[in-house]
Amino acid sequence: MLPEYDGVAEVWFESEQTLMDGMSSPEGQKLGAALLEDEGNFIDHSKSSAFIVEEHEF
C-alpha cells in the first residue's frame, strides 16, 4: 500500500493577510507562476492538498 502522503511543505507567515498581500503582489504572482511550473516536475497537483491554518499556543 502506498503512503497517503510522501512529502509535506510548510511555510510560515506573520499573518494570513501577509500571505494574501504577498501572493497578490506582482512579485508574488511571478514567483507563484515559477513555483507552479517547477512543481509540475515532481508534484501531482490533482492529488495534493493545501491548508491555511492558524497556530494557537496552549
C-alpha positions as CSV (number, residue, x, y, z in Angstrom):
1,M,0.0,0.0,0.0
2,L,1.3,3.4,-0.9
3,P,1.5,6.1,1.9
4,E,-1.2,8.7,1.8
5,Y,1.5,11.4,1.8
6,D,5.1,11.2,0.7
7,G,6.1,14.8,1.5
8,V,5.0,18.0,3.2
9,A,6.0,21.6,2.7
10,E,5.4,24.1,5.5
11,V,5.6,27.8,5.0
12,W,5.1,30.4,7.8
13,F,3.8,34.0,7.5
14,E,3.2,36.6,10.2
15,S,-0.5,36.6,9.4
16,E,-3.0,35.3,6.8
17,Q,-3.2,38.9,5.5
18,T,0.6,39.0,5.0
19,L,0.3,35.8,2.9
20,M,-2.5,37.2,0.8
21,D,-0.7,40.5,0.3
22,G,2.5,38.8,-0.7
23,M,0.8,36.3,-3.1
24,S,-1.3,39.1,-4.8
25,S,1.7,41.4,-5.4
26,P,3.3,41.4,-8.8
27,E,6.4,39.8,-7.4
28,G,4.3,37.1,-5.6
29,Q,2.4,36.4,-8.8
30,K,5.6,36.0,-10.7
31,L,7.1,33.7,-8.0
32,G,3.9,31.7,-7.8
33,A,3.9,31.0,-11.5
34,A,7.5,29.9,-11.4
35,L,6.9,27.6,-8.5
36,L,3.8,26.1,-10.1
37,E,5.8,25.4,-13.3
38,D,8.6,23.7,-11.3
39,E,6.3,21.8,-9.1
40,G,4.8,20.2,-12.2
41,N,8.0,18.2,-12.4
42,F,7.5,16.4,-9.2
43,I,4.0,17.1,-7.7
44,D,0.7,15.7,-8.9
45,H,-1.5,18.7,-8.0
46,S,-4.6,16.7,-8.8
47,K,-3.8,14.5,-5.7
48,S,-2.4,17.3,-3.5
49,S,-4.0,19.3,-0.7
50,A,-3.2,22.8,0.7
51,F,-4.2,24.1,4.1
52,I,-4.1,27.5,5.6
53,V,-4.0,27.2,9.4
54,E,-3.6,29.5,12.4
55,E,-1.3,28.5,15.2
56,H,-2.8,28.6,18.8
57,E,-0.4,28.1,21.7
58,F,-1.8,26.5,24.9
